[in-house]
Amino acid sequence: MALAELGAVVLDCPDPRALAGFYAEVLGGTPEGDGTWVDLKVPDGPTLAFQAAPGFVPPRWPSPDHSQQFHLDVTVEDLDTAEKAVLALGARALDAEDRSRTFRVYADPAGHPFCLCAC
């Protein structure tokens, strides 16, 4: 028997509403919150929450001196279609050149790494 259950995955960021809006476009759901804390209840998934962090510094990827801490893997049916969509929403490619792989790495608008995976 588990001691607890996962309530939410929380991302620090400079603008919680904006980042929640980005992930709502990628994953679905409706952002709710006061601007310093915004919840995104992902359909059939965990809650993603976004917390205002004054002085936020995005993770560096790849960097042997600075850990990325964590990243999200987002499963998609078509990597090319999903790539076009996330780039249009404000993501930037970090490691997407190798088209033979089943994943590509991007940064969300606040700089958090995430992968599009066709796994």
DRENLUM-731118 format. One line per field, with one value per residue (C-alpha): residue number from 1; residue in three letters; y, x, z. Coordinates in nm, 4 decimals, always signed. Layout:
BEGIN
resi [NUM/...]
resn [ALA/...]
Y [Y/...]
X [X/...]
Z [Z/...]
***
This chain:
BEGIN
resi [1/2/3/4/5/6/7/8/9/10/11/12/13/14/15/16/17/18/19/20/21/22/23/24/25/26/27/28/29/30/31/32/33/34/35/36/37/38/39/40/41/42/43/44/45/46/47/48/49/50/51/52/53/54/55/56/57/58/59/60/61/62/63/64/65/66/67/68/69/70/71/72/73/74/75/76/77/78/79/80/81/82/83/84/85/86/87/88/89/90/91/92/93/94/95/96/97/98/99/100/101/102/103/104/105/106/107/108/109/110/111/112/113/114/115/116/117/118/119]
resn [MET/ALA/LEU/ALA/GLU/LEU/GLY/ALA/VAL/VAL/LEU/ASP/CYS/PRO/ASP/PRO/ARG/ALA/LEU/ALA/GLY/PHE/TYR/ALA/GLU/VAL/LEU/GLY/GLY/THR/PRO/GLU/GLY/ASP/GLY/THR/TRP/VAL/ASP/LEU/LYS/VAL/PRO/ASP/GLY/PRO/THR/LEU/ALA/PHE/GLN/ALA/ALA/PRO/GLY/PHE/VAL/PRO/PRO/ARG/TRP/PRO/SER/PRO/ASP/HIS/SER/GLN/GLN/PHE/HIS/LEU/ASP/VAL/THR/VAL/GLU/ASP/LEU/ASP/THR/ALA/GLU/LYS/ALA/VAL/LEU/ALA/LEU/GLY/ALA/ARG/ALA/LEU/ASP/ALA/GLU/ASP/ARG/SER/ARG/THR/PHE/ARG/VAL/TYR/ALA/ASP/PRO/ALA/GLY/HIS/PRO/PHE/CYS/LEU/CYS/ALA/CYS]
Y [+0.0000/+0.3432/+0.6035/+0.8870/+0.9699/+1.2248/+1.5499/+1.7585/+1.8190/+2.1819/+2.3962/+2.7194/+2.9922/+3.3693/+3.3796/+3.0950/+3.1942/+3.2064/+2.8742/+2.7045/+2.8368/+2.6841/+2.3412/+2.3686/+2.4041/+2.1050/+1.8706/+2.0048/+2.1224/+2.4635/+2.6639/+2.7854/+3.0055/+3.3503/+3.4161/+3.3313/+2.9678/+2.8125/+2.4533/+2.2722/+1.9629/+1.7512/+1.5220/+1.1637/+1.2764/+1.4365/+1.7994/+2.0291/+2.3341/+2.6498/+2.8635/+3.2173/+3.2213/+3.5645/+3.5501/+3.2312/+3.0939/+2.8255/+2.4904/+2.4537/+2.1608/+1.9899/+2.0936/+1.8696/+2.1411/+2.2028/+1.9339/+1.9799/+1.8452/+1.6794/+1.6960/+1.6029/+1.3351/+1.4127/+1.1237/+1.2172/+1.0261/+1.2236/+1.3944/+1.6303/+1.7563/+1.7957/+1.9722/+2.2344/+2.2925/+2.3334/+2.5625/+2.7790/+2.7950/+2.9300/+2.6220/+2.6068/+2.3032/+2.1815/+1.8480/+1.7719/+1.7207/+1.3378/+1.2462/+0.8707/+0.8768/+0.8293/+1.1488/+1.5136/+1.7589/+2.1118/+2.3901/+2.5391/+2.9210/+2.9414/+2.7185/+2.3834/+2.0872/+1.8513/+1.5692/+1.4896/+1.1104/+0.8791/+0.5782]
X [+0.0000/+0.1313/+0.1994/+0.0749/-0.0479/+0.0890/-0.1043/+0.0682/+0.3920/+0.4901/+0.7066/+0.8660/+0.8485/+0.8364/+0.4753/+0.2493/-0.0497/+0.1553/+0.3296/+0.0036/-0.1477/+0.1381/+0.0881/-0.2917/-0.2432/-0.0049/-0.1886/-0.5441/-0.7194/-0.8060/-0.5666/-0.7117/-0.5480/-0.4634/-0.1513/+0.1040/-0.0110/-0.1969/-0.3237/-0.3725/-0.5864/-0.4677/-0.7392/-0.6616/-0.3334/-0.1759/-0.2234/+0.0534/+0.0925/+0.2891/+0.4345/+0.5679/+0.9379/+1.0989/+1.4514/+1.3737/+1.6714/+1.5830/+1.7609/+2.0565/+2.0405/+2.2621/+2.5130/+2.7508/+2.7803/+2.4072/+2.1445/+1.8148/+1.6477/+1.3608/+1.1782/+0.8386/+0.7949/+0.4934/+0.3695/+0.2561/+0.1423/+0.3431/+0.6699/+0.6789/+0.3237/+0.3751/+0.7075/+0.5488/+0.2747/+0.4987/+0.7379/+0.4414/+0.3369/+0.6772/+0.8910/+1.2453/+1.4388/+1.7231/+1.8034/+1.5762/+1.8149/+1.8296/+1.5098/+1.5747/+1.5099/+1.1694/+1.2042/+1.3070/+1.4017/+1.2623/+1.2435/+0.9090/+0.8759/+1.0219/+1.3173/+1.2154/+1.3237/+1.0549/+1.0548/+0.8092/+0.8070/+0.6617/+0.7441]
Z [+0.0000/-0.0971/+0.1665/-0.0567/-0.4046/-0.6472/-0.6217/-0.8884/-1.0729/-1.0102/-1.2385/-1.1172/-1.3813/-1.4275/-1.5589/-1.4389/-1.6534/-1.9722/-1.9109/-1.8085/-2.1322/-2.3327/-2.1744/-2.2060/-2.5830/-2.5867/-2.3450/-2.3160/-2.0035/-1.8665/-1.6491/-1.3182/-1.0589/-0.9338/-1.1388/-0.8701/-0.8746/-1.1674/-1.1903/-1.5189/-1.4791/-1.7703/-1.9113/-1.8041/-1.6506/-1.3476/-1.2552/-1.3708/-1.1531/-1.2244/-0.9462/-0.9773/-0.8937/-0.8662/-1.0045/-1.1994/-1.3916/-1.6496/-1.6518/-1.8864/-2.1228/-2.2017/-1.9397/-1.7476/-1.4800/-1.4237/-1.3901/-1.5714/-1.2511/-1.4401/-1.7708/-1.9116/-2.1781/-2.3954/-2.6109/-2.9623/-3.2690/-3.5254/-3.4299/-3.7298/-3.6739/-3.2989/-3.3541/-3.5800/-3.3236/-3.0164/-3.2043/-3.3103/-2.9429/-2.8383/-2.7695/-2.9028/-3.0217/-2.8007/-2.9671/-3.2605/-3.5512/-3.5435/-3.7274/-3.6881/-3.3115/-3.1513/-2.9453/-2.9802/-2.7060/-2.6731/-2.4149/-2.3170/-2.3196/-1.9650/-2.0582/-1.9027/-2.1177/-2.2461/-2.5001/-2.7727/-2.7865/-3.0474/-2.8295]
***
